[in-house]
Structure formats: structure tokens, C-alpha cells
Amino acid sequence: MPDSANELRHSPPDINAIVTAIIAHRIRPSTEAQYDAWLNDIREASRRFPGYLSTDVVRPIPGLRQYTVILRFENFKALSDWMESDVRDSFLKRIEPILEDADRYEIRNGIDFLFDPPGRTRRPVRWKQFLISFFAIVPFAVLVPWLLQPLSDIVPVLASPLVNRVVVAGVCVFLMVYVLMPPFKRALSKWLSH
């Protein structure tokens, strides 16, 4: 019998149904190793829940102690089952002593949370999302391959077209989501809301 319900999936998940939980934890000083071990354990537990897709962790920048965990499930029910489970509750009780603040999270669907201007509840129209994405991705799609080219001489595996494309795509998405989109959203928030 498969270890998780994800192995039973016969068709890809509906991108419009995918739900994301964005979880913020601020930890006490000198507890990074304990938190990292806890993250590994809870990630393994969440993988066993039906509808699990992925977990990404944004580690704190130097001088801060806030971790952001991005957890994706196939649909709202699957995510709710995990978020309200006794398993997750027991993990939260275990980590509670090293958290400075309570467990905080918000739930969003698809990738629309990338386009929500701060303090807005209504999402911008799709054509505006397209334009912002296009102008964010094009510079990275042109520059990143060019900048990574010298690395293929040093790291031979990067010379493989498949590996190179995966690395370029990963770097582009990372830069877009964590570097470019936040200032884009702030700078264009008025335009997005009209």
C-alpha cells in the first residue's frame, strides 16, 4: 500500500484549487538548531497527509529570527485537515517553548498571494497580473542564463541542458518571488487597485 495518498494521484492537481498556508514563526535566540530539527520532523509528518504537495522554508535574514514556511496542498479541505489535525497540534505544543510569538498563518489559493497589494482584499484583474509577471520574468529569463553560463565550466553538471534549465528556472522563480515581486507590488499597488 502506498505510504501517502499523493502516490494514488492519477492526474495533476488543479492549479486553481491549490491552497497555500503561509506560516510565520519567530524563534527565541540560539534555538535555530532545535527549530530546524522540528521543521524536518513536521515536514515529514505533513507529507503523509492526503493532498500534500510541497513545503518551502524561507530562513531568517541575518539579525532576525523569523522563519516563513510555505505549505501547499491540493485543495482547501486537504490543507484544513492538516492544519486542524492532532498531529500538527502536537508538533506545535512541542515547539511552543522556543517561539517568541504564537503560530501565525494565512491561507491563500493558487499563486494569487504574489499579487495582493498590502491591505487589499480584492485581487487585481488577470491582465495586470500578466503584465507584472511578464516584466518581472523577462529580465531574469535573459540575464540569469547569461550569468550562470561561466559556472558550467566550473560545475560540469550545469552543462547538461536539463539541469541547466531546472537551475535557471529555480533561480528565476526565487528572484521573482522573493526579490522582485515585493517591491513591484509596493510600487504598483495604486495601479493594481484600479
Backbone torsions as a table, in degrees:
resi	resn	phi	psi	omega
1	MET	NA	138.6	-179.1
2	PRO	-60.8	149.7	-179.3
3	ASP	-72.1	-27.1	179.9
4	SER	-142.1	160.1	-179.3
5	ALA	-66.8	-23.3	179.5
6	ASN	-60.4	-30.0	-179.4
7	GLU	-71.7	-15.0	179.8
8	LEU	-87.7	-10.7	-175.3
9	ARG	-63.5	132.5	-179.9
10	HIS	-106.1	-19.9	179.2
11	SER	-133.5	155.5	-178.9
12	PRO	-64.4	152.8	179.8
13	PRO	-67.3	152.5	176.5
14	ASP	-72.5	117.5	-176.9
15	ILE	-58.6	-29.8	179.5
16	ASN	-76.3	-17.3	-179.1
17	ALA	-94.3	-16.5	-177.3
18	ILE	-58.9	134.6	-178.1
19	VAL	-119.7	139.6	-177.1
20	THR	-120.1	133.1	170.4
21	ALA	-105.2	127.2	177.3
22	ILE	-107.3	110.7	-171.4
23	ILE	-111.2	131.2	179.4
24	ALA	-115.2	130.5	176.1
25	HIS	-131.0	124.2	172.8
26	ARG	-104.2	120.9	-174.0
27	ILE	-100.7	160.6	178.1
28	ARG	-72.8	157.0	179.8
29	PRO	-58.2	145.9	175.4
30	SER	63.9	26.6	178.6
31	THR	-117.4	15.7	-175.9
32	GLU	-58.6	-45.8	-177.7
33	ALA	-63.4	-41.3	178.9
34	GLN	-64.7	-41.9	179.6
35	TYR	-66.3	-43.0	178.7
36	ASP	-59.9	-41.7	178.5
37	ALA	-64.3	-42.5	177.8
38	TRP	-61.9	-42.3	178.4
39	LEU	-58.5	-44.7	178.3
40	ASN	-60.4	-42.7	-179.1
41	ASP	-66.2	-46.0	-177.3
42	ILE	-70.9	-32.3	176.0
43	ARG	-61.6	-44.2	178.5
44	GLU	-62.7	-40.3	179.4
45	ALA	-65.8	-41.7	-178.4
46	SER	-67.8	-31.1	178.9
47	ARG	-61.3	-25.0	-177.9
48	ARG	-81.9	-7.4	-178.5
49	PHE	-85.8	141.1	178.7
50	PRO	-57.4	137.4	176.5
51	GLY	88.3	-3.0	179.6
52	TYR	-61.7	137.3	176.9
53	LEU	-116.9	-52.7	-176.7
54	SER	-166.7	164.0	174.1
55	THR	-134.9	132.3	173.4
56	ASP	-125.4	143.7	-179.6
57	VAL	-121.9	127.1	173.4
58	VAL	-101.5	111.8	-177.4
59	ARG	-77.1	157.3	-177.1
60	PRO	-65.6	149.6	171.7
61	ILE	-77.6	155.3	-178.1
62	PRO	-52.7	135.0	179.4
63	GLY	94.1	-13.8	177.8
64	LEU	-117.1	164.4	-177.5
65	ARG	-129.9	27.5	179.9
66	GLN	-98.8	123.7	173.8
67	TYR	-98.2	144.0	173.2
68	THR	-121.1	125.1	-179.4
69	VAL	-111.5	126.3	-179.9
70	ILE	-109.5	113.2	-172.8
71	LEU	-116.3	126.4	-177.4
72	ARG	-117.3	136.8	174.8
73	PHE	-129.5	161.8	-176.6
74	GLU	-63.8	-30.7	-178.1
75	ASN	-159.0	172.3	-175.5
76	PHE	-62.6	-40.8	-179.7
77	LYS	-62.2	-44.1	-179.8
78	ALA	-63.1	-43.1	178.2
79	LEU	-65.6	-43.3	179.0
80	SER	-60.7	-40.6	178.4
81	ASP	-58.0	-40.9	179.0
82	TRP	-72.0	-49.3	-174.7
83	MET	-62.9	-30.2	-178.5
84	GLU	-101.2	9.9	-175.0
85	SER	-77.2	154.7	173.9
86	ASP	-64.4	-31.7	179.6
87	VAL	-62.5	-51.0	179.5
88	ARG	-64.2	-39.8	179.0
89	ASP	-58.9	-42.0	179.6
90	SER	-67.6	-35.4	176.1
91	PHE	-65.0	-41.1	179.5
92	LEU	-64.9	-39.1	177.8
93	LYS	-63.3	-37.0	-179.3
94	ARG	-66.0	-35.9	-175.0
95	ILE	-94.5	-13.3	-176.0
96	GLU	-48.0	-41.7	-177.9
97	PRO	-61.8	-23.4	-178.6
98	ILE	-101.4	-0.1	177.1
99	LEU	-86.8	134.9	176.1
100	GLU	-78.8	-30.4	-179.7
101	ASP	-125.5	167.2	177.1
102	ALA	-67.1	161.9	174.7
103	ASP	-62.0	120.8	179.8
104	ARG	-120.4	138.1	176.4
105	TYR	-154.5	159.0	170.3
106	GLU	-131.0	151.4	-177.5
107	ILE	-114.3	130.2	179.9
108	ARG	-132.2	157.6	176.7
109	ASN	-107.5	154.2	179.2
110	GLY	55.7	-143.6	176.7
111	ILE	-112.9	16.3	-176.7
112	ASP	-60.8	-23.8	-178.1
113	PHE	-62.6	-19.4	177.1
114	LEU	-65.8	-25.0	-172.1
115	PHE	-105.8	-2.3	-178.0
116	ASP	-75.4	114.0	173.9
117	PRO	-64.9	149.3	-179.6
118	PRO	-55.0	136.1	176.8
119	GLY	76.9	7.6	-178.7
120	ARG	-103.9	143.6	176.7
121	THR	-105.9	-24.8	179.2
122	ARG	-95.8	134.3	-179.7
123	ARG	-79.8	150.3	176.6
124	PRO	-67.1	160.9	178.8
125	VAL	-64.6	155.6	-174.8
126	ARG	-59.9	-37.9	-177.0
127	TRP	-65.5	-31.7	175.9
128	LYS	-71.3	-38.6	175.6
129	GLN	-61.5	-40.9	178.3
130	PHE	-59.9	-49.1	-177.8
131	LEU	-61.3	-44.7	179.1
132	ILE	-62.8	-45.8	179.5
133	SER	-61.5	-44.9	-179.3
134	PHE	-58.8	-50.1	-177.7
135	PHE	-72.9	-17.1	174.0
136	ALA	-83.1	-39.4	-173.7
137	ILE	-81.1	-39.2	-174.2
138	VAL	-55.5	-49.0	179.7
139	PRO	-60.0	-39.7	179.5
140	PHE	-68.3	-40.1	-178.6
141	ALA	-64.9	-26.9	178.2
142	VAL	-88.1	-46.8	-173.9
143	LEU	-77.5	-41.6	-174.2
144	VAL	-60.2	-48.3	178.1
145	PRO	-59.7	-39.6	179.6
146	TRP	-64.0	-42.2	-179.7
147	LEU	-72.0	-30.3	-179.5
148	LEU	-84.1	-14.2	-177.4
149	GLN	-54.0	-46.5	179.7
150	PRO	-60.3	-25.9	179.5
151	LEU	-67.6	-25.1	-178.2
152	SER	-67.4	-22.6	173.8
153	ASP	-74.2	-32.5	-178.2
154	ILE	-85.8	-41.0	-179.5
155	VAL	-114.3	95.0	-173.3
156	PRO	-56.9	-30.2	-178.7
157	VAL	-62.6	-24.8	178.5
158	LEU	-71.1	-14.2	177.2
159	ALA	-73.5	-19.5	176.7
160	SER	-66.8	127.0	-177.6
161	PRO	-56.5	-41.4	-179.0
162	LEU	-65.3	-49.6	-179.7
163	VAL	-61.4	-43.1	179.9
164	ASN	-59.7	-44.9	-179.4
165	ARG	-65.7	-39.5	178.9
166	VAL	-64.9	-44.5	179.6
167	VAL	-64.4	-45.0	179.2
168	VAL	-60.9	-45.9	179.3
169	ALA	-61.3	-44.6	179.5
170	GLY	-61.1	-44.7	179.1
171	VAL	-65.0	-43.3	179.7
172	CYS	-61.7	-46.2	-179.6
173	VAL	-64.3	-44.3	179.1
174	PHE	-58.4	-50.1	-179.1
175	LEU	-61.9	-39.0	-179.5
176	MET	-66.3	-49.0	-174.7
177	VAL	-71.2	-42.1	-171.8
178	TYR	-101.1	-20.8	-176.1
179	VAL	-108.6	-52.4	-171.0
180	LEU	-89.0	-42.3	-174.3
181	MET	-63.2	-40.9	179.4
182	PRO	-57.4	-48.5	177.7
183	PRO	-69.3	-33.2	175.1
184	PHE	-57.5	-48.2	-178.6
185	LYS	-59.7	-44.0	-179.7
186	ARG	-64.9	-46.6	-176.3
187	ALA	-67.1	-32.4	-174.8
188	LEU	-107.3	13.7	-174.1
189	SER	-60.6	-37.5	178.3
190	LYS	-64.1	-45.3	179.8
191	TRP	-63.7	-40.3	-179.8
192	LEU	-63.5	-31.9	-174.9
193	SER	-87.2	-1.0	179.6
194	HIS	-113.0	NA	NA
